C-alpha cells in the first residue's frame, strides 16, 4: 500500500521518521483521489484532490499538528509550505 500512497498521492517522508512530509500528487488519468495515511507520531495525513476541466488540481491536504509539510502541484512546482493542519489549494 505504501507505493499507492507514495506514487499516486505523492505522500513521502521529507525527513527521517516522517518528521517532515512532502506531498507531490501525480494523478495520471484519474480525475480525483482521496487518501488517508496513518502518521508514525499519531494522527493522519490526508489528501483530497480533484482535477478540474482545465486540468488544474484543487483540494485539501492535512497533516498532524506540528509537522512541517510541503505540497507541490506539478507542473507549477511552486510548493505550498505549512506546519500542521490543513492546506487548501
Buried (B, 14 or more C-beta within 10 A) or exposed (E): EEEEBBBBBBBBBBEEEBEBBBBBBEBEEEEEBEBEBEBEEEBEBBBBBBBEEEEEBEBEBBBBEEBBBBBBBEEEEEBBEBEEEEBEE
